[in-house]
Amino acid sequence: MILYEYEGKEILQKAGIAIPNGQTLHSLEDRVNFPFPLIIKAQVLSGKRADNGGIIKVSSEMELVENLEELFGKIVNKETVEKVLVEEVVEIEQEYYLSLSYDTDTRGSILSFSQSGGTGIEERGVRIFPIDPLNIPSSLELVEGDIPKDLLTKITQVFFDSDALLLEINPLVKVASDKSQESRGRKWVALDAKIKLDDYAKARHEDWNFPPRGVPGYSPTANEMAAKRIDEEDYRGTAGSAYFDLPGDIAILSSGGGVSLTALDALIKAGGKPANFTEYSGNPPKEKVAKLTKVVLNKPNIHGLWVIGTVVANFTDIFETLSGLMDGLRQAQTELGTKFDFPIVIRRGGPRVDEAYTMLKEVKDFDLTLLGPETSVSQAAEIMAQKAKEYEQKHG
Amino acid sequence: MAKRLLDKGARFIGQGITGFEGSRSLPKMLEFGTQIVAGVTPGKGGQVLEGVPIFNTVKEALAQVGQVDGSIQFAPPLRVLGAVQEALEAGIKWILTGAEKVPTKDEAIINSLVKQHEAVLIGPNTAGMINVAKELKLGFLAVADTNKAFTEGEIAVLSKSGSMTAETSLHLKNNGLGVSWAVCVGGDIIPGTTFGDLLLELEADPQTKASVIFGELGGTYEEQVAELVKSGKISKPVVAFIAGDFTLQLPKQVQFGHAGAIIEGERGKPDHKRQVLRDAGVKVAENFDDIADLVAQAIK
């Protein structure tokens, strides 16, 4: 989960890292209690806010009100602004870029550091230092530059303690020395904070009560939110956590990370147009599969349904999940008051597949095609694409 | 450094083997001929499962059955770090750990510990590995129906995805090719074992003539293979397939199934991976079904 700036700064502040004085506004009614000039910052997840009009300096009450009226509800990089951070201006002597993250080259954590921060960091010289989580002090010994070691230690420690995948401070600033009185003795201040938490560590962080959110630069669709709720309401197996609408006409129910990727690539290559991406895996109960089935079919102009997964599943109970598929199909027909006569192509295998296919062979109210290990994922994609095309030609 | 590819007759303990995945995998591993000599689950000491004695701790188990060649772990994600620590402290140098959703911080600590102990780790988030000729079936890979997908042969299959390890092996089988080692390395951000680690070891494996890697978007582990091939450290033929092109149509910074399957900035795009692999001399299959043909040409 990616945190908004104001949430990230709270974590930094609790860890003893200075942030600018400021407050988070939830609406235009909220009073601002700081002297001008002020910086107002739209709280969206995507970066490059300054370039998109999301960060503005204001010098008077009138300017503040005008800009807040403009900013609340504004779309910044496809995200709607619902909160605004207002902060005092910090006098800067020098800016730095600092981040902690995980790196596939060293297969461990790294600290990235540049003597110049600010926007356009991608083009600047960033130096990378491996950090051994079992020996932070000696790892930090090697970090060059003039950031004090105790500050580096605090930042590194809060990165690990909060199970972050990314902790980026850009910029971290050294406060101009003659202004240090005004900034209440602080020499180093984190002007920004981008923190991405590791969802896999949620169970050991009772304090993670962050409201649900989408991904940067994107507003989720109704189907996407409905799919996400399936997993939130029932922890057994996975169904719906990853769901995206696509502009095509073939609804997808795929299983397993690698197979899902292969399947959608193959379907597109075969000329098919997926209407969504989604995935169910592990061992979800049939109710969850039924719910996900209803979500993928909840759109007009569906010309086919592709149920695609490996034929050698490890633990997924194929009878259970395909029973859920049939339940979902019948419930969706009733709820939508329609009859699904489009082709449904199924390629699955694993525990209880024989029982499942015996059950499906008896089904007469849907147009089912059952495939097994003799048909590859790509061949199944071609069959699906072809059948959807024929259906579309016949029914217009 | 300890070997990742073990020999026939290697002896293992199973940590967490009495749980859902462990208890279902155990009989299948034993049927395959794999020697699981003890199990470890705290609080279950004294039980016997499928003829395998269960102990409360790794040390107790080893005191009874002697040192082993490895530990296969079925511990849940937040217990993996503790299980790895326990195995390493008992002197075990080879660990395979299957749990999905292990926090990345724990993986960084695990990688550091494994290095300190000069041990090796397969996973986390691995379905396991199989070598038919060596009667090794380690983990829950294709647990329901191993023989359907795997047949003995000369091609190593390495994949981030468990189901695609099996599907790739099945595709080779359907085209008259068999598998030496089939290894799921897992799709996490910082796994213990990568394609590169295995390909380097396979260079000296007499059973293996060529390798297939099933890669996907995200990370740099496919790019590392390209570097190793380019520098001549890997000389046996490698055929690669990279999945995930369609994800470029979707919002960025979204994770697709595996934790490591995420595109951030320009890094990790499938077409970029294909390009660097091709430039290095790796045969890249555009379609999954072309893999077997490319392998057959490579070993001619």
Interface residues (C-beta under 8 A of the other chain):
Chain A: I2 Y102 D103 T104 D105 R107 G108 S109 E122 D132 P133 L134 F160 D163 L165 D198 Y200 A201 A203 R204 V215 P216 G217 Y218 A242 F244 L246 S255 G256 G257 G258 V259 S260 L261 T262 L264 D265 A266 I268 K269 P274 F277 E279 S281 G309 T310 V311 V312 A313 N314 F315 G349 G350 P351 P373 E374 S376 V377 S378 Q379
Chain B: F20 E21 R24 P77 L78 K101 V102 P103 T104 K105 A108 I109 N111 S112 L113 Q116 A127 F140 L141 A142 V143 A144 D145 K148 A149 S159 K160 S161 G162 S163 M164 A166 E167 L170 H171 N174 G187 I189 I190 P191 G192 T194 F214 E216 L217 G219 T220 Y221 Q224 F241 A243 G244 D245 F246 T247 Q249 L250 P251 K252 Q253 V254 Q255 F256 G257 H258 A259 G260 A261 G265 N287 F288 D289
